[in-house]
Amino acid sequence: MNLQAILPPERTLFDVPGGSKKRVLEFFSTFIAQNTPSLDSQEVFSRLIGRERLGSTGIGSGVAIPHARDPHCKAPLAGFLKLADAVDFDAVDGEPVDLVFVLLVPEEADDTHLALLGQVAGMMNDAEVRHRLRQSESQRELHEILLEAIQRQNDESA
């Protein structure tokens, strides 16, 4: 499973209002449920918040990777949010988060889930990628930067 296949341009969101970690997760849950009929926004939100209670998905350097399993999720899907204003995400480094990469996977997708998380973490650990994402000025540019970073990562691991 490849990140390019599960992150279409319409799920790359630019200048999303932040406010708080809870609001960001609510926003994504509502957005994804409106665009994926099998998903329920309350269930998605509940699962993402439940995962956050186990430990913050804020990995540092202004990045968070909230993720969850959902029994109504038929195939892995991803969303990327560039927040208008950084929010406190209880990140490991204490820094606020402005780049949020969300992953939802089917309940039974163990290896896929871990592989996708690894790909996202590897890509988001690249300081140049983070800088370019923060400098982007449109949804289209944001998506292009993500696709380039995913492709570069795929090329390096091949």
N, C-alpha and C positions, 0 to 999 in steps of 0.2 A: 504494500500500500504506500502510495506516494502522496506527499503533502499537496503537490500541484493538483492532483485529482480531487481533493476534498476542500480546496479553498478557491471557489469561483470569485470573480471580481465583485459580484453583488454582496458577498459576505466579508469584504474588506471595507471597513467603515472608517471614514476620515472625520476628525473634529467632533468626536462623540462627547456629549456632556458627561462629566464625571460626577463630582459631588462626594461619593463615598464608594467603598468596595461593594457594599450591598446594592447601591443604585446601579453601578456598572453591571453587576451580575443580573439584576432585574431587567435592565435594558436589553442585555444580550438574550436572556431567556424569552422575553416578549418578542424580540426581533426574530429569533430562530423559529419560534413556534408559529409565527405568522407566515413564515416561508417554508415550513416543513409540516404539512398537515398531520403527520403521525405523532408529532411531539406536543406535549402540553406545557405551557409556559411555567405553571406552578411547579410541576414535577421537575423540569429542568432546573429551575431556580433552587428548589429544595435539594437536589442532588449536588449542584455546584456549591451551595452553602455548606452542605454536609461534608463535602470534601475539604473545604476551607477550615472547618472545625478540627479536622485531623492535623492540620498544619498549613500555614499560608503557602499559596502557590506563587507568591512573590519571590522570584529567584535572584533578585538584585539587579543593580544597574537600571532601575526604572522599568523592569519587565515582570509581568506576571503571566503564568500559564495555567489558568483555571481549567480543570478537566473533570469529567465524570462519566460514569457508565449510565446508560439509560435503556430500560427494557424495550422502549418504543423506537429507539434509534436503530434503523435497519442497516445502516452502513456508517463508518466513521465520517464525521463532518467537522469542519473547522471554521472559525471566524476570527478576524483580526480587527481590533479596535485601536485606533490612535486617538487618545483622549485629548480633548481641548485643554483640560487642566489636569495635572497629576493628582492622584488621590493616595491616601494612606492605605496600603494593602497588607500591612504587617509583614513587609518583606524582610528577608534574612539580613539585609544590610541596613534596614531602617529607613531607606530612601523611598520617597513616594513613586508611584507607578504611573506611566503614561502610555506604555505599549502593552497591550493585552492580547494574547493569543489563546483562544478558547478551543478546547477539543471535547467533542462528545463521541463516545463509541458505544457500540452494542454491549449489552451486559456480559456476553461471553468472549469478548475480543481481547484476551490477555496479551498475547504476543504483539498483536497489531497496536494496541494501546501503548505498550512500552516502546515499541519501535517509533511510533509517531511522536511520543513525548521526547524521545532522544533526538529525533530530527529537529524538532522545534527548539529544544534547549541548545543544541549545537549551533543552530542558525542565530538564535538570539544572544548567544555568548560572544558573537563577533561585534566588536566595538564599531567597526566601520558600517555594518548593516544597521545597527541601532542609530548611528549618526544620520545615515541617509534616510531612514524612516522618519526621524524627527524633523528633517529638513524638507520632507516632501510637502507639496502644496495642493495635492488633489488625491481623490480616491484612486484614480487611474494610475498615477505615479506611485502611490503606496503599493498597489497590487503588483506593478511591474518590478519594483525593488524586491518585494517578497519572492516573486517567481525567479528572479535572477539569483537571489541568495539560495533558494531551494536547489536550483539547477547547479550552482557552484558546489554546493554541499554534496549533491548526488555525484557530480563528476569526481570530486575528491575521494569519495568512498568507493568508487567503482574500481 
